[in-house]
């Protein structure tokens, strides 16, 4: 097993170490929602703090009913008995891979933990590039041949995973793509796992959201949580909408041996959150607006510096490519070592080693204190706030210096001087 510390967590620790040493680093490497917990959620957590007993493995009845209502309001009627809760959707995804067994089709690029979790349990991921202009889904034109080829080699392929909208690209798959994938899953007898933890943070006003559960409800599992929409990543609460009781029993068997049950006080607060009271609906809407404004502003800085990048549509990520670098590792190192900009290399997401693409997370730009972050959330123009404006200025200057240095090297190479870079743009994976 060749598994190391998660790339996102490792990058976060490295940036914090550099900051403690006095280095100025713009933190664009960690996908934390970057906002304070809503006061009503804190109150609900506090009122249940005396509940210190083990609960049901599947989660409390109160929470499962609330989650069933959440999905039902989105046009997906849900049986509360087929809802399972856990300590984060990350744990549930791991449990689902164990419960399903067999190899899994993943989009390339895709979130760092999918392939790592598969490797931990001995499952081999089948990486299929996303369609041009999209993210979070394997290209339907390539899936069937990849699955049939793997099966011809004697491999058991049981599942296909999508992320709607996507981390790392910030893109949302088109409804037609989701429909084709759902139909392929039927034809190939694949279970779909749809990671929809960013669903409520789609900030592109014209993007159409389609879950594969709308097309193939009998074979689509959905995972979600509150880490992103309500910024409670540290509370570790996730939920899954399952397809049948057999899978539920297998997942609960896994859960009973790994995490027993999610923390009771967190479940109590989450049950309130999933009923979607007005004050939390407003908070999610404010968050969605802020994420979109800042993500687009960061995208504009990369475009100005000559990067190729698709406009983000949801969450707080973008996935730019900057030509003139031998690899994403080369680009990542140059950004942090020379210009104080921390990002993650595309290889962490399963991308091609020679592709100079990086994952940029924008959600830690909102401020260092709760007061600053609330101000960002409420501001008519958050980009005018001094701390956000300063961060964007740091980014713009760093990118200008980065691309200027590379142009000098390219010019030298053109006149016959030695250069250690490859000039050109590879085909984007999104």
N, C-alpha and C positions, 0 to 999 in steps of 0.2 A: 504494500500500500504506500503510495507516494503522495500523501496529503500533508500540507503545511498549514500554518495559520492563515485563516481567511484573508484574502488580499485587501479587502476593505478595512478589516480590523488592524492588520499589520501596517497599512498606510496611515491609519489614524494614530497609532502608537508612534510611528516614526515622525509624523508631523508634530505631535505633542512634544516629543523629545527635542526636536529641532527648536521649537518655540521656547522650551525651558532653557535651552542653551543660548537664547537671545537672537535666533535667526527669525527674520520676518518671512512668514510663509502664509500665503493665501490658501485657505483650506477648501479645496474643491474635490476632495477624494472620498468623502464619507457621506453615505446616503441617509443621513438622519434628518428628520423633518424640520428641525431647527426652530421650534416654537414652544412656548410655555404650555403646560397642561391647563385646560380650562378649569376655573375654580370649582364649578359644580362637580366635575369629575373627581377632583381632589376631595371634596366633601363626601361624595359617595364612597370613595375608597376608605376614608377615615371612619365613617360610621360602621363599616364592616370589619374594622381592624381587629376586633375581638374574636372573629371567627377563625380559629386556628386549627380546625380539624380537617382531616382528609375528606374530600368530596367525591362525587361520582366521577369515574374515569372519563365519561363522555362530556362532563360539564354539568352545571346546575340546570334544572328544568327551566328556571327563570331566564337564564342566558340563552339556552337553546330555543326557547319560544321567541325571544326577542330577535335572535338571528334569523329564524325562519320568517318572521315578519319583515325584516330588512330585505331579504331576497324576494319575498312575495311582492313587495312594493315595486320591485324592479322587473316585474313580469315573469318571475320564476317561482311559481308556487312551490313551497318547501315544507316537507314533513319534519317537525322538530325532532322526531326520533332518528332522522338521518343527518342530524347536525352533530358534529364532534368538535369539542373545544380543546385547546392545548396551550402550552406556554410559548406562544408565538407561531405564526404560520410556517416558520422555518422548521420547527420541530414536526409539525404536521406533514410537511412535504417529505421529510425524511421517513416518517412513519408510513406514509403512503407508498413510497418506493419499496420499502420492506414488505408491506402488505400485498402489493401488486406482483412483485417479483419480475424478472425478465428485464431485458434492455429497454432503453427509452430514447425516443427521438427528441433532440433539443434544437432550438434555433441557434444559429451562429451569427453574431455573438449573443450570449445570454448571461443572466445573473451568475456571479461567480460560484455560488453554493450549489447550483443544480448538478453540475458535473462532478464537483467534489463529493457531494453526498452519494452520488451514484458509485463513485470509486470506492468509498468507504464500505459500502455493502456488497461490493463485487459486481455491480451492474456496469455495463459498458455503454456510455452515451454514444448515440449516433448524431453527429453534428451536421446539420443541414442549413446552408445559408438562408438568411431571410430574403424575401422578395425585394427587388429594388424599390426604394422609397418607403419601405415599411420596416417594422422591427417587432421583436417579440414572438414571431411565428416562423416556422420553417417554410420554405417555398413549396407550395403544393405541387409545382411541376417537378420537384426533385424528391419528394417524400416517398412515393410508391417505389421508385427504383432503389432508393437507399434501403428501405425496409425489406424488399424482396431479395436484394443482394445479401443482406445480413442473414436472412432466413435460409438462403441457399447455402450459406456457410455453416449452418447448423445452429445459429443463434436464435434464442427465443426473444422476440420483440413484442412487448405488451402495451406500451404506453407512448403517448406523445404529449409534450408539455408546451404551453403557450403562456405569454405574459402580456396582459392587456390593461393599460398601456405598458410600455416596455421599460425595463432597466437592463441595458445601459443607454439605449438610443433616445428615449423619451418619445418614441413614435407609437402610434396606435394602428394596429392592423385594420385594413379595410374590411367592411362587412362581407364583401364577395370572397375575400381570401379566407376569412373565418368559415364561411359557408362551405367552400371547397374542401377545407381541412376536415370539417366535421363529416362531410360525405366520404372523404378518403378514409377517415377513421372507421366508419361503418364497413366500408369495403375491405379494409385490412384487419378488421377486428382488433382495433386499438382503443384503449381507454384514454380519454383526454383529461389531462390535469390543467385547469385554467387558473393561473395565479392572477387574481384580480384585486390585489391589495392597493393598487393605485386607481381603481375604477372611479372613485369619487373625486379624483384630482385631475380629470381631463379638462384642460384649460383652453384648448382650441375650440372656438365657438362653432365651427362648422364640422368638427369631427363627429362621425356616427359611431356609436358604441354597439357592438354586437357580441354577445357571449356565445361560445359554442354550445352552451346549455340550452340556448333558444332553438338550435338546429338539431342537436343530438342529445336530448336530455337523458336518455337511457344509458349514455356512456361518458358523460362529462362530470367530473369532480371539480368543484370550485373551492379555492382557498382564499382567505382574506384575513383582515385583522384591523386594528386601530393604530398601528405604529406610524403609518404615514398620514392618514386623513386627520387624525386627532393628536398626532405627535406624542405618542406614549410608547415609544420603542422600548424603553427600559422596563415597562410594566410586563412585557412578554405575554401577550394574549393573542391567540389566533383561532380561526374557526374554519371548518370544512363542511361543505355540502356534498353528501355522498349519494351514490346511485342505487344502492341496495343494502339490505341488512347483512348479507354475507360479507361484503367489504367492510361494513361497520364492525362486525365481530372481529375480523382480522386486524383492523386498525386498533380497536380497543385492546386486543391482546398485546399488540406491540406497545401501545401507550402504557398499559398497566405495568410493563417491565422497565420502562424508561423514565416516564415522568409522573406516573400515578394519577395526578390531576393538576389542573391549573390552580394558581393561588386563589383562595376563596375571596379575599377582599377585591382582587382585580376582577374576578368574575362578576362580582356585585356591581362594580362601577361600569363594566363593559355591558352588562344587561341593560343598564340605563342608557348607555350610549347608543346601542343598537335599536332602541325604540325611536331614535332620532327626534328628540325634543327640539323645540325651536331654537334654543340658545346654542345647541351644538350644530344644528344645520347651518346657522349663521356663521359659526366658527369655521366650519369646513369650507363654506363659500368664500370667506375672507382669505383662508389659507390658499385655496385654489387660485384666487385672483393674484395673490402675492407671488406664488410659485411661478405662474405664467409670466408676470411682468419681469421678474428677475431673470428667469431662464431665457426669455427672449433678449433681454439686454446683454446677457453674457454671450449668447449666440451672435449678436451683432458685433461684439468685440472680436470674436474669432473670425467672422466673415471679413471684417475690416483688415485683419492681419493676413488674409489670403487663404484661410482654411476652407475646406469643403465640408459643409455640415447641413444636415436636414433640420428644418425648424422643429423644435420639440412641441409635442401636442398634449402631453400629460406628465404628471409627476414633476420632478425637478432635476432632470438629466438632459445632457446632450452628448453627442458622440462625434467630435470633429476629427478630420484628417488634415494633417499639415504636411505638404510635400517636402522633400529634401532630407528626409531622415531614413536611416536604414531599417528602423524597426520602431514599434511602439515603446519598447524599453528605452531606446535611444532618445526618443522624443520626451518621454516621462522624466528621464534623468536630467535632460537639458532644462526642462521647465523648472524643476525644483532646485537643482544645484546652482544654476546660473541666474534664475529669475524669481525664485521664491514663490513658485506656483505649484501646488500639490494636486496631482490628478492620478488616475489609475491607467495602466497600459491596457490596450485592447486584448493582449494575450491573456490577461486575467479573466476575460469573458469568453475565452475560447477562440478568439479571432486569429487570423493568419499572422505568424511571427513577423513577417516582413512588412506588414501594413502599418503605416505610421498613424494609428488612430488611438485616441484616448477617451476614457469616460470622465466627464465633468459633472460634478454634483454642485448645485448652486444654493442649496438650502441652508448652508452655514454662513451665508453672507448677511443674514438679517440682523445680526448684532451679537455682542458678547454677553449682554445682560437680558433679563426678562423684560426690563423696562424698554430697552431698545427694540426687542423683538415684537413687543406689543405695539410700539409706535410704528414699526414697519407694517404690521398687520392692518393698522387703522389708517395709515397715511393715504391721502389722495394720490400722491406721487412718491412712492417709497424710494425711487431712484434719486430723489433730491435730498434724502436724509444724509447727513455728512458721512456717517460710517459706511453706508452702502456706496455712496459716490466715491469715497476714497478707495474702497476695495475694487470697484470697477476701473478706476484710474490706474491702480497698481496692475491690474490684469492687462489693460490696454497697453501700458508702457512695456510690461514684460513681454507681451506677444510681439510688439513692434520690434523690440530689441532681439528677440529670438529669431524672427523671420528675417530681420536685417542682417544678422550674423550669417545665416544660411545663404542669403543672396550673395554675400561677399565671397563665400566659399565656392558657390556655384560659378560666379564670375571668374574667379581664379582658375577654376577647372576649365572653363571655356577658353582661356588664354594659354592653356598648357601647363599651368601650375598644378602640383599634386593636390588632390582633394580626397577626403575620406567619406564622402557622402554619395548617395545615389540620387540622381535627379529624376523626378517624375512622380506621377500620381497613380497609385494602384486603384483597382476597381473597388468602390465602397461596398461594404457588406450590408448596408442598410438600404 
